[in-house]
């Protein structure tokens, strides 16, 4: 059965819908412009601060569109931005398998869309804790939830979804898509899935190591409302 399923997977997947939610916005605008060039008609789905950066850019592009995640999910972001992308329709669009009849019925039932690429990088937890005056609340506020969840979902479904977790991969990804008529290859999706799992693994390891060093007296410091979120 597993062999039958793999044989029904297309090697190349056209990039038509891209889920974008990044903390580090370095190179994002040029990447989005390049994606619009190599994949005419591409639709970007985005959140919060990322959406604010992309809105004027995509408005100036003739061959791309931009959808706020809250419009797609039908739910506003949690106040303070703590919850933005933890939504059933989003994960249906990342994890549903094209060859699975039941999955496709669920997609139609909820009028969900399939995402072909995720562009996600994580809150700067490691950079935050490297500051000499960091406190527990600063560190806790920079623990990303939605980012790792989206990366892991996209990477798990690398048979169909391209997971881009590093701005340094923007140019190589666009060059690859340009060579392949706007489609990603199975080999590239597998390679970037490996990288995404490595990124989330190192991220979680850094959080665990930090919490191991937190002293009991630090647990009772005053807490303030943090920002960020999934």
Secondary structure, 3 states (H helix, E strand, C coil): CHHHHHHCCCCCEECCEEEEEECCCCCHHHHHHHHHHHCCCEEEEECHHHHHHHHHHHHCCCCEEEEEHHHHHCCCCCHHHCCCCCCHHHHHHHHCCCCCHHHHHHHHHCCCCCCCEEEEECCCHHHHHCCCCCCHHHHHHCCCCHHHHHHHHHHHCCCCCEEECCHHHHHHHHHHHHHCCCEECHHHHHHHHHHHHHHHHHHHHHHHHHHHHCCHHHHHCCCCCCCCCC
